[in-house]
Amino acid sequence: MKEQIKDINQTPENQSGKKEKQKDNIQDMNNLKKEVIKWNSLLNNIKVFENSPLFDDVSIKKGTLLFDEWTIDNNLYIVKKWILSVEKWTTNKKVDTKKLAILKTWDFLWEWWLNNPQVAKEVLVIAQKDSQLLKIEAKNDLKKFIEENPTVWFDLLKHIITETNKRLLEANRIITVNYEINKHIKDLPEVNIKSILGLINDIKSIADINYVIYIEKHPVIDIYILKYDSRIPNKILDIIIEKKWNLFDLDDLYEKANISNDDYIEINKLNIGSDIYWYLIFWREKRWFDWSDKKVFTSICNSFVWVLKKFFTDKDDMNKLYISEMKK
């Protein structure tokens, strides 16, 4: 059967269809790029920024700090290329950090200087990949740039205000989700398999996703089992999902879970310490996930893992008690 499918895929008619689909995809990407340029004033005016002597180029290598916490840096930065991570030192200072946000190409950072350029940084920014930025000094150079390019500045200001509002909305969403999921957990009458499945169904609506898949690691054998699919309410499943090199075989996962290739999934590890015991897979139909979605999912999983830990700990305690009673 596999050979027949392979032969069909190689027919001239099918190859022609693939080429047409590729052309359509390329056209869609070109149209999307035009829309991005049209609505992103950073990208639309990038040549103006690059040609202005008031903007400086900054290049930093992967793993290098752009700035650390509590430093004074009176610059507005525009990310020309790749990925920066906004982080905060934990109580274990200079050892562990908590990741707060990801900034990518055509993002901007440190717009707070508009209000007070002398405010010390409460976060650090580090390059996750080799990165290139543009920077402009806030107090003097920015004023000159505004005088020379009022229209471009107005576009940039509108963009900063719009994106800052989006960031505030994302932060509010995370706070709301935290409240909702913790309220559902607090209201659980008891932690058992029924309440766990109910909580998974609640997560589906709280996280704005279409479906949730719950996978468990087998307690003895090194295999993973799809135990619950929110499309099939209140039914426990036992579907083995293959892993390769400590990663799920996505072809196997998509096939056994009946996931369309046009849909998007986000695989979230649920671990205790460094040991991974469970996975929650969040699934959307034809809608991709952005960085704020992933932060929401991390928050949900951090709360959900506590419920699973309690359930399995209680279960182990009951089994130990039962064995102890049997020995008497």
C-alpha positions in Angstrom: 0.0 0.0 0.0 2.8 2.4 0.9 4.5 1.8 -2.5 1.1 2.5 -4.3 0.8 5.8 -2.5 4.3 6.7 -3.4 3.7 6.0 -7.1 0.5 8.1 -7.0 2.3 11.0 -5.4 4.9 10.9 -8.3 2.4 11.1 -11.2 2.8 14.2 -13.4 -0.7 15.4 -12.5 0.1 15.3 -8.8 3.5 16.9 -9.2 1.8 19.7 -11.2 -0.7 20.2 -8.4 2.2 20.4 -5.8 3.9 23.1 -7.9 0.7 25.1 -8.1 0.2 24.8 -4.4 3.8 26.0 -3.9 3.2 29.0 -6.1 0.0 29.8 -4.1 2.0 29.6 -0.9 4.7 31.8 -2.2 2.1 34.4 -3.3 0.4 34.2 0.1 3.8 34.8 1.8 4.5 37.8 -0.5 1.1 39.3 0.2 1.6 38.8 4.0 5.0 40.4 3.8 3.5 43.5 2.0 0.9 43.7 4.8 3.5 43.5 7.5 5.6 46.3 5.8 2.5 48.4 5.4 1.4 48.3 9.0 4.7 48.1 10.8 6.2 51.6 10.8 9.6 50.2 12.0 9.9 48.1 8.9 8.4 50.7 6.7 10.9 53.4 7.8 13.9 51.2 8.4 16.0 52.9 5.7 15.4 56.3 7.4 16.6 54.9 10.7 19.6 53.2 9.1 20.7 56.3 7.2 20.3 58.7 10.1 23.6 59.5 11.8 21.6 59.7 15.1 21.0 55.9 15.1 23.9 53.6 15.8 24.3 49.9 14.9 24.6 47.4 17.7 25.7 43.8 17.2 25.7 41.3 20.0 26.6 37.6 20.0 24.5 34.8 21.3 24.5 34.7 25.1 25.7 38.3 25.4 23.9 40.9 27.6 22.5 44.0 25.9 22.1 45.4 29.4 21.8 44.0 33.0 19.3 44.8 35.8 19.7 48.2 37.5 21.8 49.7 34.8 21.1 53.1 33.3 20.7 53.0 29.5 19.1 55.9 27.8 18.5 54.3 24.4 15.6 53.1 22.4 16.4 49.9 20.6 14.9 48.5 17.4 15.6 44.8 16.7 16.8 44.5 13.2 17.6 40.8 13.3 16.7 37.8 15.4 15.9 37.0 19.0 16.4 38.7 22.4 15.2 37.4 25.7 13.9 39.7 28.5 14.6 38.1 31.8 14.8 38.9 35.6 17.2 37.5 38.1 15.6 35.3 40.7 16.4 35.3 44.4 19.4 33.1 43.4 21.0 36.2 41.9 23.5 35.9 39.0 22.7 32.2 38.7 19.0 31.8 37.7 16.7 34.0 35.7 13.0 34.0 34.9 12.1 34.5 31.3 9.5 37.3 30.9 9.3 37.9 27.1 10.9 37.3 23.7 11.7 40.1 21.3 12.2 39.3 17.7 12.9 41.1 14.4 11.2 44.5 14.2 10.3 44.6 17.9 11.5 47.5 20.0 12.5 47.8 23.6 13.0 50.2 26.4 10.3 52.7 25.4 10.0 53.6 29.1 12.6 56.4 28.6 9.7 58.4 27.0 8.5 59.0 30.5 11.8 59.0 32.5 15.1 58.3 30.7 17.0 58.0 34.1 14.9 54.9 35.3 17.2 52.0 36.1 16.4 48.7 34.3 14.4 46.2 36.3 15.1 43.5 33.8 18.1 42.2 31.8 18.1 41.6 28.1 20.3 38.8 26.6 20.7 37.6 23.0 19.3 34.1 22.3 20.8 34.3 18.8 23.4 36.5 17.2 21.4 39.8 17.0 21.6 43.2 15.3 19.9 46.3 16.6 19.6 50.0 16.0 19.7 52.4 19.0 19.1 56.1 19.5 20.0 58.1 22.6 16.8 59.4 24.2 17.6 62.8 25.7 19.4 64.7 22.9 19.6 62.6 19.7 15.9 61.7 19.7 14.9 65.3 19.9 17.1 66.1 16.9 15.6 63.1 15.0 12.0 64.3 15.7 12.9 67.8 14.4 14.4 66.4 11.2 11.8 63.6 10.6 8.4 64.6 12.2 6.3 62.4 10.0 8.5 59.3 10.6 8.6 60.0 14.3 4.8 60.3 14.4 4.5 56.9 12.7 7.0 55.4 15.2 5.2 56.9 18.1 1.9 55.4 17.0 3.6 52.0 16.6 5.1 52.2 20.1 1.8 53.1 21.7 -0.1 50.3 19.8 2.5 47.6 20.6 2.7 48.8 24.2 -1.0 48.4 24.6 -0.8 44.9 23.1 1.8 44.0 25.7 -0.4 45.3 28.5 -3.3 43.3 27.2 -1.1 40.2 27.0 0.0 40.8 30.6 -3.7 41.2 31.7 -4.6 38.0 29.9 -1.9 36.0 31.8 -3.1 37.5 35.1 -6.7 36.5 34.2 -5.8 33.0 33.2 -3.8 32.5 36.4 -6.8 33.6 38.4 -9.2 31.4 36.5 -7.1 28.2 36.6 -6.3 28.6 40.3 -9.9 29.2 41.1 -10.9 26.0 39.3 -8.2 24.1 41.1 -9.3 25.6 44.5 -12.9 24.6 43.8 -12.2 21.0 43.1 -14.2 18.9 45.6 -11.4 16.3 45.6 -8.5 15.3 43.4 -9.4 12.2 41.5 -9.4 11.1 37.8 -12.9 12.6 37.3 -11.9 16.0 38.6 -8.6 15.9 36.5 -10.5 15.2 33.3 -13.0 18.0 34.2 -10.1 20.4 34.8 -8.6 19.5 31.4 -11.9 20.4 29.8 -11.9 23.7 31.8 -8.4 24.4 30.5 -9.6 24.2 26.9 -11.9 27.2 27.3 -9.6 29.1 29.6 -6.6 28.9 27.2 -8.7 29.7 24.1 -7.8 26.4 22.3 -9.9 23.9 20.4 -8.7 20.7 22.0 -6.4 19.4 24.7 -4.5 16.0 24.7 -3.1 14.6 27.9 -0.2 12.1 27.8 1.3 10.1 30.6 4.6 8.4 30.9 4.2 4.7 31.8 5.3 4.2 35.4 7.5 1.2 34.6 8.3 1.0 30.9 9.8 3.9 29.0 6.8 4.6 26.8 4.2 7.3 26.6 0.4 6.8 26.5 -2.2 9.2 25.2 -4.7 9.0 28.1 -7.2 11.7 27.3 -8.5 13.7 24.3 -11.0 16.5 25.0 -12.9 15.6 21.8 -14.0 12.4 23.6 -15.3 13.7 26.9 -14.8 11.6 30.1 -13.3 8.6 28.4 -9.8 7.2 29.3 -7.7 6.1 26.3 -4.7 3.9 26.0 -2.9 4.9 22.8 0.9 4.4 22.7 2.7 7.4 21.2 6.2 6.8 19.8 9.2 8.9 20.8 12.5 9.3 19.0 15.6 10.7 20.6 13.5 11.9 23.6 11.2 13.7 21.2 7.7 12.7 20.1 7.5 11.3 16.6 5.1 14.0 15.3 4.0 11.9 12.3 3.0 9.1 14.7 1.3 11.7 17.1 -0.6 13.4 14.3 -1.8 10.0 12.9 -2.8 8.4 16.1 -4.4 11.5 17.6 -6.1 12.3 14.2 -4.7 15.8 14.0 -5.0 17.7 10.7 -1.7 18.9 9.2 -3.3 22.3 8.8 -3.7 22.6 12.6 -1.2 23.8 15.2 -0.1 22.1 18.4 2.0 23.2 21.4 3.6 20.4 23.4 4.0 21.3 27.1 6.2 19.2 29.4 4.9 18.6 32.9 7.7 17.7 35.2 8.7 17.3 38.8 12.2 18.6 39.2 14.1 17.4 36.1 11.9 14.3 35.6 9.1 14.6 33.0 6.0 12.5 33.8 3.2 14.0 31.7 2.5 16.2 28.7 -0.4 18.6 27.9 -0.7 19.2 24.1 -2.7 22.3 23.3 -4.3 22.2 19.8 -5.8 24.9 17.6 -7.5 24.5 14.3 -5.7 26.5 11.7 -4.6 29.2 14.2 -1.0 29.5 15.2 0.4 30.3 18.7 2.3 33.4 19.6 4.6 34.1 22.5 1.9 35.3 24.8 0.0 32.0 24.2 3.1 30.1 25.3 3.4 32.1 28.4 -0.2 31.4 29.2 0.3 27.7 28.6 3.4 27.6 30.9 1.4 29.3 33.6 -1.5 26.8 33.3 0.9 23.8 33.3 2.7 25.0 36.4 -0.7 25.0 38.2 -1.9 21.7 36.6 1.2 19.8 37.5 0.5 20.4 41.2 -2.9 18.6 40.8 -1.3 15.6 39.0 1.4 15.4 41.6 -1.2 15.3 44.4 -3.3 12.7 42.6 -0.4 10.3 41.9 1.1 10.8 45.4 -2.2 10.0 47.0 -2.6 7.0 44.7 0.9 5.7 45.7 0.1 6.3 49.4 -3.1 4.3 49.1 -1.3 1.5 47.3 1.3 1.4 50.0 -1.4 1.3 52.7 -3.2 -1.5 50.9 0.0 -3.6 50.6 0.8 -2.9 54.3 -2.7 -4.1 55.3 -2.4 -7.2 53.2 0.8 -8.2 54.9 -0.8 -8.1 58.3 
